[in-house]
């Protein structure tokens, strides 16, 4: 594992408040969102070097969370 992120939400009503993400080799991520009882695993093709960036994953994560909340 390369890095662990903890989301600092501006408001406690933010669904990502208290969420955390582990960033692995080749752009693989796993995120735990306790407020939504949700775990998101993003696996990449490390042999084909088709990893997403941290910024791309953040956009994808927020889209998934907002779709779940609505």
DSSP file (Angstrom, degrees, kcal/mol; ACC not computed):
  #  RESIDUE AA STRUCTURE BP1 BP2  ACC     N-H-->O    O-->H-N    N-H-->O    O-->H-N    TCO  KAPPA ALPHA  PHI   PSI    X-CA   Y-CA   Z-CA
    1    1 A X              0   0    0      0, 0.0    23,-0.2     0, 0.0     3,-0.1   0.000 360.0 360.0 360.0 135.8    0.0    0.0    0.0
    2    2 A X        -     0   0    0     21,-2.4     2,-0.3     1,-0.3    22,-0.2   0.879 360.0  -1.9 -89.3 -45.1    1.3    3.4   -0.9
    3    3 A X  E     -A   23   0A   0     20,-1.4    20,-2.9     2,-0.0     2,-0.4  -0.995  49.7-148.1-153.7 148.0   -1.0    5.8    0.8
    4    4 A X  E     -A   22   0A   0     -2,-0.3     2,-0.4    18,-0.2    18,-0.2  -0.992  19.0-162.7-122.2 127.9   -4.0    6.1    3.1
    5    5 A X  E     -A   21   0A   0     16,-3.2    16,-2.5    -2,-0.4     2,-0.5  -0.882   8.0-162.2-110.7 142.0   -6.4    9.0    2.8
    6    6 A X  E     -A   20   0A   0     -2,-0.4     2,-0.4    14,-0.2    14,-0.2  -0.994  26.5-125.3-117.9 127.4   -9.0   10.2    5.3
    7    7 A X        -     0   0    0     12,-2.6    11,-1.0    -2,-0.5     2,-0.9  -0.598  14.4-154.9 -78.8 125.2  -11.6   12.5    3.9
    8    8 A X        -     0   0    0     -2,-0.4     2,-0.2     9,-0.1     9,-0.1  -0.857  17.8-159.2 -96.7 100.1  -12.0   15.8    5.8
    9    9 A X        -     0   0    0     -2,-0.9     3,-0.1     1,-0.1     9,-0.0  -0.565  19.8-139.0 -84.5 145.3  -15.5   16.9    5.0
   10   10 A X  S    S+     0   0    0     -2,-0.2     2,-0.3     1,-0.1    -1,-0.1   0.817  91.1  27.6 -69.4 -30.9  -16.6   20.5    5.4
   11   11 A X  S >  S-     0   0    0      1,-0.1     3,-1.6    -3,-0.0     6,-0.2  -0.968  75.8-127.6-133.5 148.4  -19.9   19.4    7.0
   12   12 A X  T 3  S+     0   0    0     -2,-0.3     5,-0.1     1,-0.3    -1,-0.1   0.700 108.8  65.8 -67.4 -16.8  -20.9   16.4    9.0
   13   13 A X  T 3  S+     0   0    0      3,-0.1    -1,-0.3     2,-0.0     2,-0.2   0.624  74.6 109.5 -78.8 -12.1  -23.8   15.9    6.5
   14   14 A X  S X  S-     0   0    0     -3,-1.6     3,-2.1     1,-0.2    -5,-0.1  -0.472  72.5-137.0 -63.6 127.6  -21.3   15.2    3.7
   15   15 A X  T 3  S+     0   0    0      1,-0.3    20,-0.4    -2,-0.2    21,-0.2   0.746 103.0  57.5 -61.4 -21.9  -21.6   11.4    2.9
   16   16 A X  T >  S+     0   0    0     19,-0.1     3,-2.3     2,-0.1     2,-0.3   0.456  74.3 123.2 -88.0   0.1  -17.8   11.2    2.7
   17   17 A X  T <  S+     0   0    0     -3,-2.1    18,-0.4     1,-0.3    -9,-0.1  -0.470  86.4   9.6 -61.6 122.3  -17.3   12.5    6.3
   18   18 A X  T 3  S+     0   0    0    -11,-1.0    -1,-0.3     1,-0.3    16,-0.2   0.412  98.7 135.0  86.9  -1.9  -15.3    9.8    8.0
   19   19 A X    <   -     0   0    0     -3,-2.3   -12,-2.6   -12,-0.2     2,-0.3  -0.424  34.1-166.6 -77.1 155.4  -14.6    7.9    4.8
   20   20 A X  E     -AB   6  32A   0     12,-1.9    12,-2.8   -14,-0.2     2,-0.4  -0.993   6.6-156.7-144.8 152.6  -11.1    6.6    4.1
   21   21 A X  E     -AB   5  31A   0    -16,-2.5   -16,-3.2    -2,-0.3     2,-0.5  -0.976   7.4-150.9-131.1 138.2   -9.2    5.2    1.0
   22   22 A X  E     -AB   4  30A   0      8,-2.8     8,-1.8    -2,-0.4     2,-0.6  -0.934  15.2-152.3-104.9 133.7   -6.2    3.0    0.6
   23   23 A X  E     -AB   3  29A   0    -20,-2.9   -21,-2.4    -2,-0.5   -20,-1.4  -0.931  19.9-174.6-110.3 120.3   -4.2    3.6   -2.6
   24   24 A X    >   -     0   0    0      4,-4.2     3,-1.1    -2,-0.6     4,-0.4  -0.337  34.6 -55.3-108.0-172.7   -2.3    0.6   -3.9
   25   25 A X  T 3  S+     0   0    0      1,-0.2     3,-0.5     2,-0.2    -1,-0.2  -0.334 117.4  14.4 -64.2 138.7    0.1   -0.3   -6.6
   26   26 A X  T 3  S-     0   0    0      1,-0.2    -1,-0.2    -3,-0.1    26,-0.2   0.695 133.0 -59.6  72.9  20.2   -0.9    0.6  -10.2
   27   27 A X  S <  S+     0   0    0     -3,-1.1    25,-0.5     1,-0.3     2,-0.4   0.803  88.8 152.0  79.4  28.8   -3.7    2.9   -9.3
   28   28 A X        -     0   0    0     -3,-0.5    -4,-4.2    -4,-0.4     2,-0.3  -0.774  20.4-175.7 -93.5 139.8   -5.8    0.4   -7.3
   29   29 A X  E     -BC  23  42A   0     13,-2.0    13,-3.2    -2,-0.4     2,-0.4  -0.939  21.2-167.8-134.0 152.0   -8.0    1.8   -4.6
   30   30 A X  E     -BC  22  41A   0     -8,-1.8    -8,-2.8    -2,-0.3     2,-0.4  -0.972  15.1-169.9-138.1 130.5  -10.4    0.7   -1.9
   31   31 A X  E     -BC  21  40A   0      9,-3.0     9,-2.7    -2,-0.4     2,-0.5  -0.957  11.3-156.6-124.5 136.3  -12.6    3.1   -0.1
   32   32 A X  E     -BC  20  39A   0    -12,-2.8   -12,-1.9    -2,-0.4     2,-0.6  -0.961   6.4-173.3-111.7 124.8  -14.8    2.7    3.0
   33   33 A X  E > > - C   0  38A   0      5,-3.2     5,-1.9    -2,-0.5     3,-1.2  -0.832   1.8-176.7-117.8  89.1  -17.7    5.0    3.3
   34   34 A X  G > 5S+     0   0    0     -2,-0.6     3,-1.2     1,-0.3    -1,-0.2   0.846  77.6  61.2 -58.5 -38.0  -19.2    4.3    6.8
   35   35 A X  G 3 5S+     0   0    0    -20,-0.4    -1,-0.3   -18,-0.4   -19,-0.1   0.789 115.3  34.0 -61.3 -26.8  -22.1    6.7    6.5
   36   36 A X  G < 5S-     0   0    0     -3,-1.2    -1,-0.3   -21,-0.2    -2,-0.2   0.318 105.9-121.6-108.9   6.1  -23.5    4.8    3.5
   37   37 A X  T < 5 +     0   0    0     -3,-1.2     2,-0.4    -4,-0.4    -3,-0.2   0.937  68.2 142.8  49.2  49.9  -22.4    1.3    4.7
   38   38 A X  E   < -C   33   0A   0     -5,-1.9    -5,-3.2     2,-0.0     2,-0.4  -0.946  40.2-171.3-128.2 140.1  -20.4    1.2    1.4
   39   39 A X  E     -C   32   0A   0     -2,-0.4     2,-0.5    -7,-0.2    -7,-0.2  -1.000  10.4-164.8-126.5 130.4  -17.1   -0.2    0.3
   40   40 A X  E     -C   31   0A   0     -9,-2.7    -9,-3.0    -2,-0.4     2,-0.5  -0.968   2.5-169.9-118.0 124.5  -15.8    0.6   -3.2
   41   41 A X  E     -C   30   0A   0     -2,-0.5     2,-0.6   -11,-0.2   -11,-0.2  -0.964   1.2-168.8-114.8 127.8  -12.9   -1.4   -4.7
   42   42 A X  E     -C   29   0A   0    -13,-3.2   -13,-2.0    -2,-0.5     2,-0.4  -0.954   7.4-173.7-118.9 112.5  -11.3   -0.2   -7.9
   43   43 A X        -     0   0    0     -2,-0.6     2,-0.3   -15,-0.2   -15,-0.1  -0.849   5.3-161.4-107.8 141.5   -9.0   -2.7   -9.6
   44   44 A X        -     0   0    0     -2,-0.4     2,-1.4     8,-0.0     3,-0.1  -0.770  31.2-104.0-120.0 164.5   -6.8   -1.8  -12.6
   45   45 A X      > +     0   0    0      5,-0.3     5,-1.7    -2,-0.3     4,-0.5  -0.722  39.0 178.5 -84.5  91.1   -5.0   -3.7  -15.3
   46   46 A X  T   5S+     0   0    0     -2,-1.4     3,-0.3     1,-0.2    -1,-0.2   0.804  77.3  56.1 -70.6 -27.2   -1.5   -3.3  -13.9
   47   47 A X  T   5S+     0   0    0      1,-0.2    -1,-0.2    -3,-0.1    -2,-0.1   0.883 111.5  43.0 -69.6 -37.2    0.1   -5.3  -16.7
   48   48 A X  T   5S-     0   0    0     -3,-0.1    -1,-0.2     2,-0.0    -2,-0.2   0.454 107.1-129.7 -86.6  -1.1   -1.5   -3.0  -19.3
   49   49 A X  T   5 +     0   0    0     -4,-0.5    -3,-0.2    -3,-0.3    -2,-0.1   0.903  58.2 144.4  54.1  47.4   -0.5    0.1  -17.3
   50   50 A X      < +     0   0    0     -5,-1.7    -5,-0.3   -24,-0.1    -1,-0.1  -0.307  21.9 153.1-109.0  47.7   -4.1    1.5  -17.5
   51   51 A X        -     0   0    0     -7,-0.1     2,-0.3    -5,-0.1   -24,-0.2  -0.411  39.8-129.5 -77.6 151.0   -4.2    3.0  -14.0
   52   52 A X        -     0   0    0    -25,-0.5     2,-0.1   -26,-0.2    -1,-0.1  -0.688  25.3-114.8 -93.7 155.4   -6.3    6.0  -13.1
   53   53 A X     >  -     0   0    0     -2,-0.3     4,-2.4     1,-0.1     5,-0.2  -0.383  27.4-107.2 -81.6 166.5   -4.8    9.0  -11.3
   54   54 A X  H  > S+     0   0    0      1,-0.2     4,-2.2     2,-0.2     5,-0.1   0.881 122.6  52.5 -60.3 -37.8   -5.8   10.0   -7.8
   55   55 A X  H  > S+     0   0    0      2,-0.2     4,-1.9     1,-0.2    -1,-0.2   0.917 109.0  48.7 -65.0 -43.9   -7.7   12.9   -9.3
   56   56 A X  H  > S+     0   0    0      1,-0.2     4,-2.3     2,-0.2    -2,-0.2   0.905 111.8  49.7 -63.2 -41.4   -9.7   10.6  -11.7
   57   57 A X  H  X S+     0   0    0     -4,-2.4     4,-3.1     1,-0.2    -1,-0.2   0.901 107.3  54.3 -65.0 -40.1  -10.5    8.3   -8.8
   58   58 A X  H  X S+     0   0    0     -4,-2.2     4,-2.4     2,-0.2    -1,-0.2   0.911 109.5  47.6 -60.2 -42.8  -11.7   11.1   -6.7
   59   59 A X  H  X S+     0   0    0     -4,-1.9     4,-1.9     2,-0.2    -1,-0.2   0.935 113.9  47.4 -63.2 -46.1  -14.1   12.3   -9.4
   60   60 A X  H  X S+     0   0    0     -4,-2.3     4,-2.4     2,-0.2    -2,-0.2   0.914 111.5  51.1 -61.2 -44.7  -15.4    8.7   -9.9
   61   61 A X  H  X S+     0   0    0     -4,-3.1     4,-2.7     1,-0.2     5,-0.2   0.929 109.9  48.6 -59.4 -47.6  -15.8    8.2   -6.1
   62   62 A X  H  X S+     0   0    0     -4,-2.4     4,-2.4     1,-0.2    -1,-0.2   0.858 110.6  51.7 -64.5 -34.7  -17.8   11.4   -5.8
   63   63 A X  H  X S+     0   0    0     -4,-1.9     4,-2.1     2,-0.2    -1,-0.2   0.929 111.6  46.7 -66.0 -44.3  -20.1   10.4   -8.7
   64   64 A X  H  X S+     0   0    0     -4,-2.4     4,-1.6     2,-0.2    -2,-0.2   0.922 114.5  46.9 -63.2 -44.5  -20.7    6.9   -7.1
   65   65 A X  H  X S+     0   0    0     -4,-2.7     4,-2.0     1,-0.2    -2,-0.2   0.923 112.2  48.8 -65.2 -44.7  -21.5    8.4   -3.7
   66   66 A X  H  X S+     0   0    0     -4,-2.4     4,-1.9     1,-0.2    -1,-0.2   0.870 109.8  52.8 -65.6 -34.8  -23.8   11.1   -5.1
   67   67 A X  H  < S+     0   0    0     -4,-2.1    -1,-0.2     1,-0.2    -2,-0.2   0.853 110.5  48.4 -65.9 -33.8  -25.7    8.5   -7.1
   68   68 A X  H  < S+     0   0    0     -4,-1.6    -2,-0.2     1,-0.2    -1,-0.2   0.848 111.5  49.0 -73.7 -34.3  -26.1    6.4   -4.0
   69   69 A X  H  <        0   0    0     -4,-2.0    -2,-0.2     1,-0.2    -1,-0.2   0.855 360.0 360.0 -73.9 -36.8  -27.4    9.4   -1.9
   70   70 A X     <        0   0    0     -4,-1.9    -1,-0.2    -5,-0.2    -2,-0.1   0.484 360.0 360.0 -69.2 360.0  -29.9   10.6   -4.5
